[in-house]
Amino acid sequence: MKKSKTQAPVLKGNIVETTMIGNTTVHVCDDFIVTDPDEIERVLDEYYAAGWAMWRKICDQEGSAS
C-alpha cells in the first residue's frame, strides 16, 4: 500500500506543546485555544458527548463478551 504525503499546515500561533504518537507529530498551537465562554461550553459539551459515547461502546463490548 502506498503512503500519501501531506504537507503540514502553516501555523500562525506559537507551538506550546509537541507530542509524538507513533510516526505522527502533533503540535498544539496557542492560537487554537478557545477563550469565548460560549465556545468553551460548546467544546466541553463535545468532550462530554465523546466520553459518554466511548463509555457506552466499552459497556456494549463487555456485555457481548460475557
DAKA-V363124 format. One record per residue. N is the residue number from 1. RES is the residue in one small letter. SS is DSSP state (h for helix, s for strand, l for the rest). OMEGA is omega in radians with two decimals (none if undefined). D_LAST is the distance of its C-alpha to the last C-alpha in Angstrom with 2 decimals. Layout:
BEGIN
n = (N & N)
res = (RES & RES)
ss = (SS & SS)
omega = (OMEGA & OMEGA)
d_last = (D_LAST & D_LAST)
END
This chain:
BEGIN
n = (1 & 2 & 3 & 4 & 5 & 6 & 7 & 8 & 9 & 10 & 11 & 12 & 13 & 14 & 15 & 16 & 17 & 18 & 19 & 20 & 21 & 22 & 23 & 24 & 25 & 26 & 27 & 28 & 29 & 30 & 31 & 32 & 33 & 34 & 35 & 36 & 37 & 38 & 39 & 40 & 41 & 42 & 43 & 44 & 45 & 46 & 47 & 48 & 49 & 50 & 51 & 52 & 53 & 54 & 55 & 56 & 57 & 58 & 59 & 60 & 61 & 62 & 63 & 64 & 65 & 66)
res = (m & k & k & s & k & t & q & a & p & v & l & k & g & n & i & v & e & t & t & m & i & g & n & t & t & v & h & v & c & d & d & f & i & v & t & d & p & d & e & i & e & r & v & l & d & e & y & y & a & a & g & w & a & m & w & r & k & i & c & d & q & e & g & s & a & s)
ss = (l & l & l & l & l & l & l & l & l & l & l & l & l & l & s & s & s & s & s & s & s & l & l & s & s & s & s & s & s & h & h & h & l & l & l & l & h & h & h & h & h & h & h & h & h & h & h & h & h & h & h & h & h & h & h & h & h & h & h & h & h & h & h & h & h & l)
omega = (-3.09 & 3.09 & 3.07 & 3.11 & 3.05 & -3.12 & 3.13 & 3.11 & 3.10 & -3.13 & -3.11 & -3.08 & 3.11 & 3.06 & -3.10 & 3.09 & 3.08 & -3.11 & 3.03 & 3.03 & -3.03 & 3.13 & -3.07 & 3.06 & 3.13 & 3.09 & 3.04 & -3.04 & -3.04 & 3.10 & 3.08 & 3.12 & -3.11 & 3.12 & 3.13 & -3.10 & 3.11 & 3.10 & 3.09 & 3.13 & 3.13 & 3.13 & 3.12 & 3.08 & 3.12 & 3.08 & -3.13 & -3.14 & 3.13 & 3.12 & 3.12 & 3.10 & 3.10 & 3.14 & 3.11 & 3.14 & 3.11 & 3.13 & 3.10 & -3.14 & 3.12 & 3.12 & -3.14 & -3.12 & -3.08 & none)
d_last = (36.93 & 39.66 & 39.00 & 40.83 & 42.87 & 42.98 & 45.58 & 44.64 & 45.87 & 48.95 & 48.05 & 50.37 & 49.34 & 48.89 & 45.89 & 44.49 & 41.52 & 40.52 & 37.10 & 35.99 & 32.51 & 32.46 & 35.63 & 35.95 & 38.35 & 37.67 & 40.71 & 40.52 & 43.81 & 45.39 & 46.67 & 43.16 & 42.65 & 42.61 & 45.21 & 45.69 & 43.96 & 42.73 & 41.28 & 39.62 & 37.97 & 36.83 & 35.33 & 33.52 & 32.17 & 30.87 & 29.16 & 27.62 & 26.37 & 24.99 & 23.20 & 21.52 & 20.60 & 18.91 & 17.10 & 15.86 & 14.72 & 12.78 & 11.13 & 10.45 & 8.99 & 6.66 & 5.79 & 5.61 & 3.80 & 0.00)
END
